[in-house]
Amino acid sequence: MKDHNRSIESYFASLGTKASEVGLTKEDIKKDFLRKLFYHLGRVPAVTTDNDLYTALALTIRDRALRQFVRSTEEFAQKDARGVAYFSAEYLPGPHLGTNLLNLEAVDETREALADLDLDLDQLLEQEGEPGLGNGGLGRLASCYLNSMATLGIPSIGYGIRYEFGIFKQEIKDGWQVETTDKWLHNGNPWEVMRPEISYVVKFGGRTEHGTNGKNRYEVEWLPESEIKGTAYDTPILGYQSNGIIMRLWKAEAIESFDFSVYNVGDYYRAVEKKLRSENITKVLYPNDENISGKELRLKQQYFFVSCSLQDMISLHIMQGRKLENFHEKFVIQLNDTHPSIAVAELMRLLVDEHEIDWEEAWDITRQTFAYTNHTLLPEALEKWAITLLGRILPRHLEIIYEINSRFLDELRHKGYSGDQISRMSLIDEHGEPSVRMAHLATIGSYKVNGVSELHSRLLKSQVLHDFADLWPEKFTNVTNGVAHRRFLAVSNPGLADIISEKIGQEWLTDLTSFRELENFAEDEDFQQEWRDIKLWNKKILTGLLEERTGVKVDPTMLFDVQVKRIHEYKRQHLKVLHIIDLYLRIKDGRTENIAPSTFIFAGKAAPGYFMAKLIIRLITAVAELVNDDEEVNKYLKVVFLPNFNVKQAQRVYPAADLSEQISMAGKEASGTGNMKFALNGALTIGTLDGANVEILEEVGKENFFLFGQTTEEVQKTRSDGYRPYEYYNENQDLKRVLDFLISGELADGDTELFKPLYQNLLQQDPYQLLKDYDSYCTTKEEVFSLWKDQKEWTRKSILNVARMGKFSSDRSIRDYCDKIWMVEPVRIKD
């Protein structure tokens, strides 16, 4: 198709059809489904596997998603709108089929089309796996944002990495986490489209040469040690009732994948060695970077994807007849955390070295192109790269970083800065092994920096990046995270979605603030009963999953007390476990008063090299073995660890939860989004004033939130006063008894040494002040149990929680990005 300006309607006309015939009626879908089954898969309904049927349906719906994307691209081009490029090392899109059917408003038509063929849509939905392209909240948030950008009509594209093997598959063996390969591509991926014509060369290693060219212009040539090719794979991302955008992921390939000269002399391995070495870059999400080879691979991954993405954007910009001098007027790049921050140096390299733009002008373009989202207050998550490693892998970028830093420090000196302050703000950390502070590079190279909750943004300005906030106060802002309520309520919890729509209509699908109308029904006893019936139905569905995956049978009428998130000491899963041990000991003592029968559900993955997190998982499973096998106890308590938590499982867990545990130490969680998903599905929250908990509490009201623990300021004071956890152990006999139980031999078949590292860490260090907050947590749990006995009041609070969650839609977050950072106007299209 040589005429790139032809409309989608004229293109379809050239094929002898109409765009409208790629339709959404029952007959359209049924006809296209059978075509895909036969012509794409070579199957007829009589001889198919479930995966064949799912794939044919996915391809059928993908066609419609691609149509929306092409229409949107055409409309965006006509509006000449500024585009947003979202750079993220992680995405967790979850299963595509259900959300795409919702966004196309084609659920009923598809169900009926399949029923005509004696097929069940729900069974095909169960066949879909999910891309494990992220570790947790960061990737899930990125995918929520792509959906909202599409829904709102933001000209945008999500750039990332097409990991062949995603986040590891978690199994529990003998109570321990065991990591196995996540082969998410083993049945192919019907949602993606390979773009072999969209590929770019990425360089690594080697050296640089400096000199002047024939125009007497100083220039630097990078002579790399190796080169690889990045090839694009596009997945359409649909918005609700409207636009489509794409998620473009890059796969690493060898430029020459086969060496015949080596093959012909019999060295068969070396013949494909370049191919294997090149493809290794996008082989697996987050290689273990405890060793130097892992660090090297991780740096290569990050540089690979930002280089491909920037080259792609520059190519598109030039192809549209524009000059690079106004690149920043047509694009904004949002850096999703520090992982893509090497993009600042790479854009400078491309502008200065490849396109011969003077340094000052290139730096001006760069600083007006990037915006940076910080997602963490944890020092270990603010990436640093050793100078020796960066210089060996990206020698030209190290030179550029040195130059940026030199000019920046000169600017600071001119403003009167000196000494420690300059040392703190430098891109180069010279304490210990010299390294580059990537968060500083992202901050200096961006025109806006935002945190992801009001508390986090405040702490970012007062602690982590306070020197930069003092220098550039106008640069810092806040955008509180949000979640894709269409996936995590409309798709995940259709029963609740239906009764909400019956009461207030369907406007909430595009405007979650309309949920406020639900407050009018919080006292309605008939509505409350419907609410409870749906919750019980969702709990029964989850009990089936728990029994299937763990063998543990639970009573769905129990209180479902849920904590699902990455396993980390600061998230304090072990605080909840210590309380369970306390309940166990009380029951064994015959003190069962005010203990609501409860099922305690945990899920989440520990980083492969994080010993203490893995030990916490082992503690959970050990307590589960103890409690679940004790007939005196298990009528009051059950404990379940659900392995391999992912988006698909989340869509069953969130709707079934009665209580959401958000119990991290105040000042450590940047925002959290699980807290929003639980509350959106009617769970009440027990939590600290950490991350977005602060804003959730403000919205739902203190009387509808179980608050405990210290504030951020109190945490800091406890630390500055000289925190002595051993004192709390000595002063609280119940706590002492629980901690001593860890090393008593009652757990893990009498092993008194197994949990001693955890025991000693809490008594001697307790970096997240668990013992300080323990008594407050236990007291608040008593309030939870007491309220649970009054189901009418519990249900009223549950309804009010949902009614007041309008702020926490990712649609609102993206509107905030548009207004505060991107300065982009939506271009919403609707048939």
C-alpha angles and dihedrals in degrees: 000000000000098000102077091183096064114119122244090248092056090047093054090045089058087057091055095253141080130253089236090061090070079079143165103227119119091253093048091053095044093049094047092045091057091046091053091047093052107031100034101033103023092232138127122206093255094063109036139119123226088253090055090054093047092048093050091051092046091052090048092054093039089061089059092046091052090050090056090048093051092047091049093048090052092050093046090052092052091051091048087218126177109259130223121220112196111205112199131157088205138050128171103185094164121206110343104201101071096045093045091052090050093047091049090045087231103122096110095042092050093047090052093045091054093043088058085059093046091252129132119225092206091057091051091048088056090056093066119100121194138240108257093208097139144046100228139290097012094057094040091052092050090054092047088053094051090053091050093046088054093046094049094044100246111165096237150137131202114223124198148121128296098221110198089209115031132201107331122272109248121222128176114225121174087347095303131110112252120189120220132174118284102220096186092156096052091108094035126250114266093187098065130077118208113226105198090170090061105071137129137195118244122196131214136186127342124100143284132243122207128205147109126282130220090280089058089248118146109239142171125218120203112214103194128206092217142006133203135184127240117209124196126238114188127205118187114232114202128211122212112278091339147038135024128212131174139246105216114200125186126226120199117231137169115259088223107025099184131040108206094183091060093041092053093059091053102258095128097168095053089049090070098026095107091050093052094044093049096046090050089077092071096030101104140011113251107349113217101274097192087108132049095253090055092050090049093051092048092051090048090051093052095046093043095058097042092047092051091046096049092046088050093051093047091048091052092046093052093042088058089058097254131136121240090233088079096040091119091054091060101036139039119189118208112205107212099212125318098303095090096037093110082076089083091064093039094054088050090051093050094047098042103033104028101032100029098233115158116257097246094050092043090051091050090052092046096049091050093049104053131070121181130214114200113205104180147050093193111111093215090058094054095089124231127183122207113244091232092054096043092047092051096046101032108018095165092050092053089055090050092049090051090051093048089049095047092052092044094051090048087054090051093049089050088055091052100261118145146155120006094006092058089046091052093049098043118113087229119073106204097182107112113334107011111250143168117252103223095191088057091050090051091047096048093043097049133076093213134032122190139184122212104238134026092253094045093049090050092051091045089058096041100041124006100037100011095132091055092044089054090049097044109018091163090059095065125080141147133246112178113218122251138189135233098258092186091064098035096045113012095043100027099042108028094161093059091041090054097052091045091052090048089058104038106012128243100291088106090074088074100019114038092183087077086075087085087083088070089073087077089066100043092101095041105115094201091051090046090054092050088049092053093045091055092046090052091049090052090048090053090053090051093047088058091052092047093051092046094050101034108016090236116133115209134184110245091210090067122097106270105219107188136190113172119165141099110312109248135143093240091056086057103215085161091063088064091046093053089054090051089053089051090053090048092053092047091053091048087053090053093249101131098146116130095005108132111210101258141182110210110207124193131180137162143102129261119216107260093243097042105103098181093051090051090049089054089056089050089051091052092051092045092053089046090055091049097047102037094052095049111090091195090058109028095073085066102031139030125175123200132179109200108207127221098018112201140152093280091055091042089061087064099038101051096053091049099049121108096181127031117207112213098162108146119139110273112264098028107080110074094205118311124213100202087073088060095046093051094048091045088059095049103265117142116230132235107191154131127254091269133129115330090347085089092059094040089055091049091052101043097035131246091264089063097047129070101226123188142153138039128321120239090260091051091050090054092047092049089053095045091048089057110265113229109186092182089070092062089049091054096042099048112059094189090053091046090052092050094049093046088052089066091067098030097096093246090113132062098014095306098310105154095180101051099083097029093104089057092044093050093044091055095046098042105032114000092179092187096048095238094155091051091056097037099094093046090050093051092047091051091049087059087058089051092053092046093052092046089065089062100063094177092057092042090053093048090054090046091055091048091051091056093042091056099047096091093111093061101067115118085228088069091047092053091047087054091051090050094049101037104031119006102040089211126149119219118245102200118189124193130176 
